[in-house]
């Protein structure tokens, strides 16, 4: 969560899927606060949390892969995340026509 002047203007979370895999979920910044580095700060905190937990890979599903690519993520195939696909995605109404693009950040040892 990111606050400015006592107002929540950005959110995001790290969801641990496996001992070495986590997802950045629900990343959002209010329109008028976008392009101010808030999303980057939230992602950086998620990566920091993942590192502290010993997570080796962090992914996200996004409609804006360019944002994540600027932060060091790489576009990958969704088949790399069967835990996500078969526990959550399968229940989504957009399952067969999903437009979200998977991106992956690999943490160094």
Order of alpha helices (4+ residues) and beta strands (2+ residues): beta-beta-beta-alpha-beta-alpha-beta-alpha-beta
